[in-house]
Amino acid sequence: MIKYFLLRLSRGSFMKKILATPAPRWMVLVTDTFIVSFCCLLVFVFNSSFPQEGFSLPIVMQMGTIVMSYFITSLLVKSYQYIIRLSVIEDIYKLVLLVSISSFFLILLILGIEGFSGIRHIGVWNIVIIGVFSFSVMMCMRLGLKYIYTLFSGVGHSRKSVIVLGSAINSFVLASALKNEAEGRFYPVALLSLSGKKIDTILNGIPIVKYDENTVKSVFEKYNCDTLLFLSTQLELMRSEFVDVFLKHNIKLLMLNQVEELEFEQEKKTTPNLSSHVKDIKIEDLLGRETIQTDNPHISQLIKEQVVLITGAAGSIGSEIVRQVASLGAKEIILVDQAETPMHDIQLEMEEYFPAIKVHLYIGDITNYKRMEIAFERYKPRYVFHAAAYKHVPMMEHNPSEAILTNVFGTKNIADLSLKHSVDKFVMISTDKAVNPTNIMGASKRIAEIYVQSLYFYHKHKENHTRFITTRFGNVLGSNGSVIPRFRAQIEAGGPVTVTHKDIIRYFMTIPEACQLVLEAGCMGRGGEIYIFDMGKPIKIYDLACRMISLAGLCVNRDIKIVETGLRPGEKLYEELLNDKEQTIATHHKKIMIAKVQTYTYEHIIDALTRLYESIQSNNLHDLVLEMKHIVPEYHSQNSKWENIDKEIVNEIKS
């Protein structure tokens, strides 16, 4: 009845406020000092050598010396700093340290320092008793407060049960903090040990159980739990096939962003709200890799206080480049795009987060040379990042003239204007689909690469010193129109999830990672390079769909079906490896390489572009694609109506 009353009382707003506010540190320090004084007094009173006449000046000095020793040591070891209800190991460690140091110091005074001869009659044994007694009372006080807090806060009531991954100190601290958190959302029922150590033991009321992929389902059933919580530091482990063990048993995954938040918020004298830092795990978290660390001070030196023009600024890659360039302290950023609403969105974002930077919205099509020239004349950019392009393979397969106009001639416009207006560096964003292309989009990007590279080498020894650099990378996680947002929408709609082929694979990277590569290339590039980087392991798209369905708490082909629709026009089954050591040159960055590619003369590519443009003007798509294949001999169409042209070329060669 009393416990029920206390639980009801704890639900009041006033009591919740009290529970959410830790005691001031000075109060803990004063309480500990009082405990030591009380313990010292008891030992003195029950000591047979205590004078019958009561307290005398020597007795008061002796007690004062002991209490002052503990007080100063407490200040040194900071035994009063931890939030009592959230700390266990720290309390024990600090209190042991406090008692040990104080006792050792007092024993030294008794045994060896003449100036304190008046304390000698206390005896070493009494100092030890005072230390043990003080430790016991201080620890009991802390445990009592923890129990009262737990009782009042109603811990464990109406919370979601979770099993915390790991049995190391960080996992234990996390579980203990969640268990005692005021108004928390999660209640840890067990720690899942990967090492096999401390099995069948209980820490702070939380049992430690062994991880075994064959019995993991029964462990969760035993504790009536369907959720695993892990730390962000364990993400690399979860990115391996280890995560599939949990997903196949429909175990929900949650991740705590930063365990350091506990210490950070304690410094602010507030109760750490760990539950607010727990998030649902997303497929991007599992596919992402350790971000490329450029740590190149020259990047910020190049961008700081400079004028930067970014094409395709409203797109997934372009908008992230805008953010990163802004964070590096650019003076002015010119955003070039023809998408009105996304441009408005990025403008609002920049006004909110980077109000000191001048941002110019320049609506226009990169194929319009005169419109683009006005931007260069008006703003005089020093650096240009060219991200504007058509990227959807099936769509471009049906619209080759638009792919060439934008991806090739649009690139030519921006590159030519960069040269004409003495831009320091022009960085073009290309794609892994330009490697041995099988579709219009990939071939158009390869032609753009060829033009940019030939333009640099043609003007390399002339007065203009604009450096032209290209970066290639694969699919980016969560970009507009990419597979992950589409799968997510299909799952939310109840399925089915559609994949083009069960065996299709792709390389993935995060958008920030891709943009860091772009900026690094802009820094290290001397001109004419095509930079690529270590893409890691390819991802099977079918497995990606299975994981996303499982992460949503659903069963593959029971709750959500996966349907194969067949390869789309121009689509490859397997993407080319970009980091083949025989086809690359190493750089100072272990993740970034330079591609070995065939180079072309500027005169040759200009003649070829003239023929391309004539085919577009005459709307002769056959001759347009034929000329593309002549420019890029390794371009062989797959699953496309343009495969007939490959046969024509073969017959041409034979005849």
C-alpha positions as CSV (number, residue, x, y, z in Angstrom):
1,M,0.0,0.0,0.0
2,I,2.8,2.4,0.9
3,K,4.7,1.6,-2.3
4,Y,1.5,2.1,-4.3
5,F,1.0,5.5,-2.7
6,L,4.6,6.5,-3.4
7,L,4.2,5.5,-7.1
8,R,1.1,7.6,-7.4
9,L,2.8,10.5,-5.7
10,S,5.7,10.2,-8.1
11,R,3.4,10.9,-11.1
12,G,2.7,14.4,-9.9
13,S,4.4,17.2,-11.9
14,F,6.1,18.6,-8.7
15,M,7.6,15.2,-7.8
16,K,8.7,14.6,-11.4
17,K,10.5,18.0,-11.3
18,I,12.3,16.9,-8.1
19,L,13.2,13.6,-9.6
20,A,14.6,15.2,-12.7
21,T,16.8,17.6,-10.8
22,P,19.9,16.1,-9.2
23,A,21.1,17.4,-5.8
24,P,23.6,20.2,-5.9
25,R,27.2,19.0,-5.7
26,W,28.0,21.1,-2.6
27,M,25.1,19.3,-0.8
28,V,26.7,15.9,-1.5
29,L,30.1,17.2,-0.3
30,V,28.6,18.6,2.9
31,T,26.7,15.4,3.5
32,D,29.9,13.3,3.1
33,T,31.7,15.6,5.4
34,F,29.0,15.3,8.0
35,I,29.1,11.5,7.7
36,V,32.9,11.4,8.3
37,S,32.4,13.7,11.3
38,F,29.7,11.5,12.7
39,C,31.7,8.3,12.2
40,C,34.8,10.0,13.8
41,L,32.7,11.0,16.8
42,L,31.3,7.5,17.3
43,V,34.8,6.0,17.2
44,F,36.1,8.6,19.7
45,V,33.1,8.1,22.0
46,F,33.4,4.4,22.1
47,N,37.1,4.5,22.4
48,S,38.3,3.6,25.9
49,S,40.9,6.3,25.8
50,F,38.3,9.0,25.3
51,P,38.6,11.5,28.3
52,Q,35.8,11.3,30.8
53,E,35.6,15.1,31.0
54,G,34.4,15.2,27.4
55,F,35.7,17.2,24.5
56,S,38.9,19.0,25.1
57,L,40.9,21.2,22.7
58,P,43.3,18.3,21.7
59,I,40.3,16.1,21.0
60,V,38.6,18.7,18.8
61,M,41.9,19.3,16.9
62,Q,42.3,15.6,16.3
63,M,38.8,15.2,15.0
64,G,39.2,18.4,12.9
65,T,42.4,17.0,11.4
66,I,40.6,13.8,10.3
67,V,37.6,15.6,8.9
68,M,39.7,18.2,7.1
69,S,41.8,15.4,5.6
70,Y,38.7,13.7,4.2
71,F,37.3,17.1,3.0
72,I,40.4,18.0,1.1
73,T,40.8,14.6,-0.4
74,S,37.1,14.7,-1.5
75,L,37.8,17.9,-3.3
76,L,40.8,16.3,-5.0
77,V,39.2,13.1,-6.1
78,K,35.8,14.7,-6.8
79,S,33.9,12.0,-5.1
80,Y,30.9,14.3,-4.8
81,Q,30.5,15.1,-8.5
82,Y,28.5,12.1,-9.8
83,I,24.7,12.1,-10.0
84,I,24.1,9.5,-7.3
85,R,21.0,7.9,-8.9
86,L,22.8,7.3,-12.2
87,S,26.3,6.1,-11.0
88,V,27.3,2.9,-9.4
89,I,30.8,1.9,-10.4
90,E,32.0,5.5,-10.3
91,D,30.6,5.9,-6.7
92,I,32.4,2.9,-5.4
93,Y,35.7,3.8,-7.2
94,K,35.7,7.4,-5.9
95,L,34.7,6.5,-2.4
96,V,37.4,3.8,-2.2
97,L,39.9,6.4,-3.5
98,L,38.7,8.9,-0.9
99,V,39.0,6.6,2.1
100,S,42.3,5.1,1.0
101,I,44.1,8.4,0.4
102,S,42.7,10.0,3.6
103,S,43.5,7.0,5.8
104,F,47.0,6.7,4.3
105,F,47.7,10.4,5.0
106,L,46.4,10.2,8.5
107,I,48.5,7.1,9.3
108,L,51.5,8.9,8.0
109,L,50.7,11.7,10.4
110,I,50.4,9.3,13.3
111,L,53.6,7.3,12.5
112,G,56.0,9.9,11.2
113,I,55.4,13.6,11.7
114,E,56.4,15.1,15.1
115,G,54.3,18.2,14.6
116,F,51.2,16.1,14.9
117,S,52.3,14.0,17.9
118,G,49.0,14.8,19.6
119,I,47.1,12.6,17.2
120,R,49.3,9.6,17.9
121,H,47.2,8.2,20.7
122,I,44.2,7.7,18.4
123,G,46.0,4.7,16.9
124,V,46.3,3.3,13.4
125,W,43.5,0.8,14.0
126,N,41.0,3.6,14.9
127,I,41.9,5.4,11.6
128,V,41.1,2.2,9.7
129,I,37.8,1.8,11.6
130,I,36.8,5.4,10.8
131,G,37.6,4.8,7.1
132,V,35.6,1.6,6.9
133,F,32.7,3.1,8.9
134,S,32.7,6.2,6.7
135,F,32.8,4.3,3.5
136,S,30.0,2.0,4.6
137,V,27.7,4.9,5.6
138,M,28.4,7.0,2.5
139,M,27.8,4.0,0.3
140,C,24.6,3.1,2.2
141,M,23.5,6.7,1.8
142,R,24.0,6.5,-2.0
143,L,22.3,3.2,-2.3
144,G,19.4,4.4,-0.2
145,L,18.9,7.4,-2.4
146,K,19.1,5.2,-5.5
147,Y,16.4,3.0,-4.1
148,I,14.2,5.9,-3.1
149,Y,14.6,7.4,-6.5
150,T,13.7,4.1,-8.2
151,L,10.7,3.7,-6.0
152,F,9.4,7.2,-6.6
153,S,10.1,7.3,-10.3
154,G,8.3,4.1,-11.0
155,V,11.2,2.8,-13.0
156,G,10.2,-0.1,-15.2
157,H,6.5,0.8,-15.3
158,S,5.1,1.5,-18.8
159,R,8.6,1.3,-20.4
160,K,9.7,-0.7,-23.4
161,S,11.9,-3.6,-22.4
162,V,15.2,-3.8,-24.2
163,I,18.3,-6.0,-24.1
164,V,21.6,-4.0,-24.2
165,L,24.3,-5.3,-26.4
166,G,27.7,-6.1,-24.7
167,S,28.8,-6.5,-21.1
168,A,31.7,-4.1,-21.1
169,I,31.7,-1.0,-18.9
170,N,30.1,1.3,-21.5
171,S,27.2,-1.1,-22.0
172,F,26.8,-1.5,-18.3
173,V,26.8,2.2,-17.6
174,L,24.2,2.7,-20.4
175,A,22.0,0.0,-19.0
176,S,22.2,1.4,-15.5
177,A,21.5,4.9,-16.6
178,L,18.5,3.8,-18.6
179,K,17.2,1.8,-15.8
180,N,17.3,4.7,-13.4
181,E,16.3,7.5,-15.8
182,A,13.4,9.8,-14.9
183,E,10.6,9.5,-17.4
184,G,12.7,7.2,-19.5
185,R,11.3,5.2,-22.4
186,F,13.4,2.0,-22.1
187,Y,14.0,-0.5,-19.4
188,P,17.0,-2.8,-19.8
189,V,16.1,-6.4,-18.8
190,A,19.5,-8.0,-19.7
191,L,23.0,-7.5,-21.1
192,L,23.9,-9.6,-24.1
193,S,27.6,-10.6,-23.7
194,L,29.5,-11.2,-26.9
195,S,32.7,-12.2,-25.1
196,G,31.2,-15.0,-23.0
197,K,32.5,-13.4,-19.8
198,K,30.5,-12.7,-16.7
199,I,27.8,-15.0,-17.9
200,D,24.9,-15.7,-15.4
201,T,26.1,-12.9,-13.2
202,I,23.9,-9.9,-12.2
203,L,25.1,-6.3,-12.2
204,N,22.9,-3.6,-10.6
205,G,20.0,-6.0,-10.9
206,I,20.6,-6.6,-14.6
207,P,21.5,-10.2,-15.6
208,I,24.2,-10.9,-18.2
209,V,23.4,-13.6,-20.8
210,K,25.5,-15.1,-23.5
211,Y,25.2,-14.4,-27.1
212,D,24.7,-17.4,-29.4
213,E,23.2,-17.0,-32.8
214,N,21.5,-20.4,-32.4
215,T,19.8,-19.4,-29.1
216,V,19.4,-15.6,-29.4
217,K,15.7,-15.9,-30.3
218,S,15.0,-17.9,-27.1
219,V,16.9,-15.3,-25.0
220,F,14.6,-12.6,-26.2
221,E,11.5,-14.7,-25.7
222,K,12.7,-15.6,-22.1
223,Y,12.8,-11.9,-21.2
224,N,9.6,-11.1,-23.2
225,C,11.6,-8.6,-25.2
226,D,11.8,-7.9,-29.0
227,T,14.3,-5.0,-29.0
228,L,18.1,-4.8,-29.0
229,L,19.8,-1.6,-28.0
230,F,23.4,-0.9,-28.9
231,L,25.9,1.9,-28.8
232,S,27.0,3.9,-31.8
233,T,30.6,2.6,-31.1
234,Q,29.3,-0.9,-31.9
235,L,27.9,0.2,-35.3
236,E,30.9,-1.3,-37.2
237,L,30.1,-4.7,-35.7
238,M,26.4,-4.4,-36.6
239,R,27.3,-3.5,-40.2
240,S,28.7,-7.0,-40.6
241,E,26.5,-10.0,-41.2
242,F,26.1,-10.0,-37.4
243,V,23.0,-7.8,-37.8
244,D,21.2,-10.4,-39.9
245,V,21.1,-12.8,-36.9
246,F,18.8,-10.3,-35.2
247,L,16.8,-9.3,-38.3
248,K,15.9,-12.8,-39.2
249,H,14.3,-13.2,-35.8
250,N,12.4,-9.9,-36.2
251,I,14.3,-8.3,-33.4
252,K,14.0,-4.5,-33.5
253,L,17.2,-2.5,-33.4
254,L,17.8,0.7,-31.6
255,M,21.0,2.7,-31.4
256,L,22.3,5.3,-28.8
257,N,24.0,8.1,-30.7
258,Q,26.6,9.2,-28.2
259,V,27.4,7.6,-24.8
260,E,29.4,10.8,-24.1
261,E,26.1,12.7,-23.6
262,L,26.0,11.2,-20.1
263,E,29.1,13.0,-18.9
264,F,28.4,16.1,-21.0
265,E,25.0,16.7,-19.4
266,Q,26.3,16.0,-16.0
267,E,28.6,18.9,-16.4
268,K,25.5,21.0,-17.0
269,K,24.0,19.7,-13.7
270,T,21.0,18.2,-15.5
271,T,19.8,14.6,-15.6
272,P,21.1,12.9,-18.8
273,N,18.1,12.2,-21.0
274,L,19.5,9.2,-22.8
275,S,16.2,8.1,-24.2
276,S,16.1,11.2,-26.4
277,H,19.4,10.1,-28.0
278,V,18.1,6.6,-28.9
279,K,16.9,6.3,-32.5
280,D,15.6,3.6,-34.8
281,I,18.4,2.1,-36.8
282,K,18.0,2.8,-40.5
283,I,19.5,1.0,-43.5
284,E,21.7,4.0,-44.2
285,D,23.4,3.4,-40.8
286,L,24.1,-0.2,-41.7
287,L,25.3,0.5,-45.2
288,G,27.4,3.5,-44.3
289,R,31.1,3.1,-43.6
290,E,33.6,5.0,-41.6
291,T,33.6,8.4,-43.2
292,I,36.6,9.5,-45.2
293,Q,38.7,11.8,-43.0
294,T,40.4,14.4,-45.1
295,D,41.8,16.5,-42.2
296,N,43.4,18.7,-44.8
297,P,43.9,22.2,-43.6
298,H,44.4,23.4,-47.2
299,I,40.7,22.7,-48.0
300,S,39.5,25.4,-45.6
301,Q,42.4,27.7,-46.7
302,L,41.3,27.4,-50.3
303,I,37.6,27.9,-49.7
304,K,37.6,30.5,-46.8
305,E,36.6,34.0,-48.0
306,Q,36.3,32.8,-51.6
307,V,33.5,33.1,-54.1
308,V,32.2,29.6,-55.1
309,L,29.8,28.6,-57.8
310,I,27.9,25.3,-57.6
311,T,25.8,23.9,-60.4
312,G,23.0,21.4,-59.5
313,A,23.0,23.1,-56.2
314,A,19.4,22.0,-55.3
315,G,20.2,18.3,-55.9
316,S,21.3,15.7,-53.3
317,I,25.1,16.1,-54.0
318,G,25.0,19.8,-54.9
319,S,23.1,20.8,-51.8
320,E,25.6,18.9,-49.5
321,I,28.5,20.6,-51.3
322,V,26.8,23.9,-50.6
323,R,26.6,23.1,-46.8
324,Q,30.2,21.9,-46.6
325,V,31.5,24.9,-48.6
326,A,29.5,27.2,-46.3
327,S,30.9,25.5,-43.2
328,L,34.4,26.2,-44.5
329,G,33.7,29.9,-44.5
330,A,33.2,30.8,-48.2
331,K,32.4,34.5,-48.7
332,E,29.8,34.1,-51.4
333,I,28.1,31.0,-52.9
334,I,26.3,31.1,-56.2
335,L,23.6,28.4,-56.4
336,V,22.9,27.4,-60.0
337,D,19.9,25.2,-60.7
338,Q,16.6,25.2,-62.6
339,A,14.5,23.5,-59.9
340,E,12.6,26.3,-58.3
341,T,11.1,24.8,-55.1
342,P,14.3,22.9,-54.0
343,M,16.3,26.1,-54.6
344,H,13.9,27.9,-52.2
345,D,14.3,25.2,-49.6
346,I,18.1,25.4,-49.7
347,Q,17.9,29.2,-49.5
348,L,15.9,29.0,-46.3
349,E,18.3,26.5,-44.8
350,M,21.3,28.7,-45.6
351,E,19.6,31.8,-44.1
352,E,19.0,29.8,-40.9
353,Y,22.4,28.2,-40.5
354,F,24.8,30.4,-42.4
355,P,23.3,34.0,-42.2
356,A,26.7,35.6,-42.5
357,I,27.4,34.1,-46.0
358,K,26.1,35.8,-49.1
359,V,24.0,33.3,-51.1
360,H,22.9,34.1,-54.6
361,L,20.1,32.0,-56.2
362,Y,20.7,31.8,-59.9
363,I,17.9,30.0,-61.7
364,G,19.0,28.8,-65.1
365,D,19.8,25.8,-67.4
366,I,23.4,25.0,-67.9
367,T,22.8,24.4,-71.6
368,N,22.0,28.1,-72.0
369,Y,25.5,29.5,-72.5
370,K,24.5,33.2,-72.4
371,R,22.5,32.8,-69.2
372,M,25.5,31.0,-67.5
373,E,27.9,33.6,-68.8
374,I,26.0,36.3,-67.0
375,A,26.6,34.5,-63.7
376,F,30.3,34.2,-64.3
377,E,30.5,37.9,-65.3
378,R,28.4,39.1,-62.3
379,Y,29.9,37.0,-59.5
380,K,33.4,36.2,-60.7
381,P,33.7,32.8,-58.9
382,R,37.1,31.4,-58.1
383,Y,36.0,27.8,-57.6
384,V,33.4,25.9,-59.5
385,F,31.8,22.6,-58.5
386,H,29.8,21.2,-61.3
387,A,27.1,18.8,-60.0
388,A,24.3,19.4,-62.5
389,A,23.5,16.4,-64.7
390,Y,20.8,14.0,-65.7
391,K,21.4,10.8,-63.8
392,H,18.5,8.3,-64.2
393,V,19.6,5.5,-66.4
394,P,16.3,4.3,-67.9
395,M,15.0,7.8,-68.5
396,M,18.1,8.9,-70.4
397,E,18.0,5.6,-72.4
398,H,14.8,7.0,-74.0
399,N,16.0,10.6,-74.2
400,P,19.6,10.5,-75.5
401,S,19.6,13.9,-77.0
402,E,18.7,15.5,-73.7
403,A,21.4,13.5,-71.9
404,I,24.0,14.8,-74.4
405,L,22.8,18.4,-74.3
406,T,22.9,18.6,-70.5
407,N,25.6,16.1,-69.5
408,V,28.0,16.9,-72.3
409,F,27.2,20.4,-73.8
410,G,26.1,21.7,-70.4
411,T,29.4,20.6,-68.9
412,K,31.2,22.1,-71.9
413,N,29.5,25.5,-71.3
414,I,30.5,25.6,-67.6
415,A,34.0,24.4,-68.3
416,D,34.6,26.9,-71.2
417,L,33.3,29.7,-69.0
418,S,35.5,28.7,-66.1
419,L,38.5,28.9,-68.5
420,K,37.3,32.2,-70.0
421,H,36.8,33.8,-66.6
422,S,40.0,32.5,-65.1
423,V,38.4,30.3,-62.5
424,D,41.2,28.7,-60.3
425,K,39.7,25.2,-60.1
426,F,36.8,23.5,-61.9
427,V,35.7,20.2,-60.2
428,M,33.3,18.0,-62.1
429,I,31.2,15.3,-60.5
430,S,31.1,12.1,-62.6
431,T,29.9,8.6,-61.9
432,D,31.1,5.0,-61.7
433,K,28.7,4.3,-64.7
434,A,31.2,6.1,-66.9
435,V,33.5,3.1,-66.5
436,N,32.9,0.7,-69.5
437,P,29.4,2.3,-69.9
438,T,26.4,0.2,-70.9
439,N,23.9,3.0,-71.1
440,I,23.4,6.5,-72.5
441,M,23.8,8.2,-69.1
442,G,27.1,6.6,-68.4
443,A,28.4,7.2,-71.9
444,S,27.4,10.9,-71.8
445,K,29.3,11.3,-68.5
446,R,32.4,9.6,-70.0
447,I,32.3,12.0,-72.9
448,A,32.0,14.9,-70.5
449,E,35.1,13.6,-68.7
450,I,37.0,13.3,-71.9
451,Y,36.2,16.9,-72.9
452,V,37.1,18.4,-69.5
453,Q,40.4,16.5,-69.4
454,S,41.3,17.4,-73.0
455,L,40.5,21.0,-72.4
456,Y,42.9,21.1,-69.5
457,F,45.8,19.5,-71.4
458,Y,45.1,21.7,-74.4
459,H,45.4,24.9,-72.4
460,K,47.9,23.6,-69.8
461,H,50.9,25.5,-71.1
462,K,49.0,28.7,-72.0
463,E,48.5,31.8,-70.0
464,N,45.2,30.6,-68.4
465,H,45.9,28.3,-65.5
466,T,42.4,27.0,-64.7
467,R,42.8,23.4,-63.3
468,F,40.1,20.9,-64.4
469,I,39.5,18.0,-62.1
470,T,37.0,15.1,-62.2
471,T,35.7,12.9,-59.4
472,R,33.9,9.6,-59.8
473,F,31.8,7.8,-57.2
474,G,29.0,5.3,-57.0
475,N,25.5,5.4,-55.7
476,V,24.8,7.7,-52.8
477,L,22.6,6.7,-49.9
478,G,19.3,8.4,-49.8
479,S,19.7,10.6,-52.8
480,N,16.7,11.9,-54.7
481,G,15.1,9.0,-56.7
482,S,17.5,6.4,-55.4
483,V,16.6,2.9,-54.4
484,I,16.5,3.3,-50.6
485,P,13.7,6.1,-50.6
486,R,11.8,4.0,-53.1
487,F,12.0,0.8,-51.0
488,R,11.0,2.8,-47.9
489,A,7.9,4.2,-49.6
490,Q,7.0,0.8,-50.9
491,I,7.3,-0.8,-47.5
492,E,5.2,2.0,-45.9
493,A,2.5,1.4,-48.6
494,G,2.4,-2.3,-47.7
495,G,4.5,-3.6,-50.6
496,P,5.4,-5.2,-52.8
497,V,9.0,-4.1,-52.9
498,T,10.3,-4.3,-56.5
499,V,13.9,-5.2,-57.5
500,T,15.0,-5.5,-61.1
501,H,17.1,-8.6,-60.6
502,K,17.8,-10.9,-57.6
503,D,21.6,-10.8,-58.3
504,I,22.1,-7.1,-59.1
505,I,24.8,-5.4,-56.9
506,R,25.8,-1.8,-56.4
507,Y,28.4,0.2,-54.5
508,F,27.1,2.7,-52.0
509,M,28.5,5.7,-50.1
510,T,27.0,8.5,-47.9
511,I,26.3,11.9,-49.4
512,P,28.6,13.7,-46.9
513,E,31.4,11.2,-47.8
514,A,31.0,11.8,-51.5
515,C,31.1,15.5,-51.0
516,Q,34.2,15.3,-48.8
517,L,35.8,13.5,-51.7
518,V,34.8,16.3,-54.1
519,L,36.4,18.9,-51.8
520,E,39.5,16.9,-51.2
521,A,39.9,16.5,-55.0
522,G,39.5,20.2,-55.4
523,C,42.3,20.7,-53.0
524,M,44.8,18.1,-54.1
525,G,44.1,18.2,-57.8
526,R,46.8,19.8,-60.1
527,G,44.7,19.4,-63.2
528,G,43.6,16.7,-65.6
529,E,43.1,14.0,-62.9
530,I,40.0,11.7,-62.6
531,Y,39.8,10.8,-58.9
532,I,38.1,7.7,-57.6
533,F,38.1,6.2,-54.1
534,D,37.8,2.9,-52.3
535,M,34.1,2.0,-52.6
536,G,34.3,-0.9,-50.1
537,K,32.2,-4.0,-50.7
538,P,29.3,-4.0,-53.2
539,I,25.8,-4.5,-51.8
540,K,23.3,-7.0,-53.2
541,I,20.1,-5.0,-53.8
542,Y,17.9,-8.0,-53.0
543,D,19.6,-8.3,-49.6
544,L,19.2,-4.6,-49.1
545,A,15.4,-4.9,-49.6
546,C,15.3,-7.9,-47.1
547,R,17.1,-5.8,-44.5
548,M,14.9,-2.8,-44.9
549,I,11.7,-5.0,-44.5
550,S,13.2,-6.6,-41.4
551,L,14.2,-3.2,-39.9
552,A,10.6,-2.2,-40.3
553,G,9.6,-5.1,-38.1
554,L,8.1,-7.1,-40.9
555,C,8.7,-10.5,-42.4
556,V,10.0,-10.9,-46.0
557,N,7.5,-12.5,-48.3
558,R,5.0,-12.8,-45.5
559,D,4.2,-9.3,-44.6
560,I,5.9,-7.7,-47.6
561,K,6.6,-9.5,-50.8
562,I,9.7,-8.9,-53.0
563,V,9.0,-8.9,-56.7
564,E,11.5,-9.1,-59.5
565,T,10.6,-6.8,-62.4
566,G,13.6,-7.4,-64.8
567,L,16.5,-5.3,-65.7
568,R,15.7,-1.8,-66.9
569,P,17.0,-0.4,-70.2
570,G,20.7,0.2,-70.0
571,E,21.0,-1.3,-66.5
572,K,24.1,-3.3,-65.5
573,L,23.8,-6.4,-63.4
574,Y,27.3,-5.7,-61.8
575,E,29.0,-2.3,-61.6
576,E,32.6,-2.1,-62.6
577,L,35.2,-2.1,-59.8
578,L,36.7,1.4,-59.5
579,N,39.6,0.5,-57.3
580,D,41.4,-2.0,-59.4
581,K,45.1,-1.4,-58.5
582,E,46.2,-2.1,-62.1
583,Q,44.0,0.7,-63.3
584,T,44.7,3.3,-60.6
585,I,47.5,5.4,-59.2
586,A,47.8,5.9,-55.5
587,T,47.7,9.3,-53.8
588,H,48.7,10.5,-50.3
589,H,45.2,9.5,-49.2
590,K,44.8,5.8,-48.8
591,K,41.1,5.9,-49.8
592,I,41.6,8.1,-52.9
593,M,43.2,7.1,-56.2
594,I,43.6,8.5,-59.7
595,A,42.1,6.5,-62.6
596,K,44.3,5.5,-65.5
597,V,42.2,6.4,-68.5
598,Q,42.7,6.9,-72.2
599,T,43.3,10.6,-73.1
600,Y,42.1,12.3,-76.2
601,T,43.3,15.4,-78.1
602,Y,41.2,18.5,-77.8
603,E,40.8,18.7,-81.6
604,H,39.6,15.2,-81.8
605,I,36.9,15.6,-79.2
606,I,35.8,19.0,-80.6
607,D,35.2,17.3,-84.0
608,A,33.2,14.6,-82.3
609,L,31.1,17.0,-80.4
610,T,30.3,18.9,-83.6
611,R,28.9,15.6,-85.1
612,L,27.0,15.0,-81.9
613,Y,25.4,18.4,-82.1
614,E,24.5,18.0,-85.7
615,S,22.7,14.7,-84.9
616,I,20.7,16.4,-82.2
617,Q,19.7,19.3,-84.5
618,S,18.5,16.9,-87.1
619,N,16.9,14.7,-84.5
620,N,18.8,11.7,-85.8
621,L,19.0,9.6,-82.6
622,H,20.6,6.6,-84.4
623,D,23.5,8.7,-85.6
624,L,23.7,10.4,-82.2
625,V,24.2,7.1,-80.4
626,L,26.5,5.7,-83.1
627,E,28.8,8.7,-82.7
628,M,28.7,8.2,-78.9
629,K,30.0,4.7,-79.4
630,H,32.7,5.9,-81.7
631,I,33.9,8.4,-79.1
632,V,33.7,5.8,-76.3
633,P,34.6,2.5,-77.9
634,E,34.1,0.6,-74.6
635,Y,30.4,1.7,-74.6
636,H,28.3,-1.4,-75.3
637,S,24.6,-1.2,-74.7
638,Q,22.9,-3.7,-72.4
639,N,19.1,-4.5,-72.3
640,S,18.5,-1.6,-74.6
641,K,17.2,-0.8,-78.1
642,W,20.6,0.6,-78.9
643,E,22.2,-2.8,-78.9
644,N,21.5,-3.0,-82.6
645,I,24.0,-0.3,-83.2
646,D,26.7,-2.4,-81.5
647,K,25.9,-5.1,-84.1
648,E,26.2,-2.5,-86.9
649,I,29.7,-1.5,-85.6
650,V,30.8,-5.2,-85.5
651,N,29.6,-5.8,-89.0
652,E,31.3,-2.5,-90.1
653,I,34.6,-3.8,-88.7
654,K,34.2,-7.2,-90.3
655,S,33.5,-5.7,-93.7
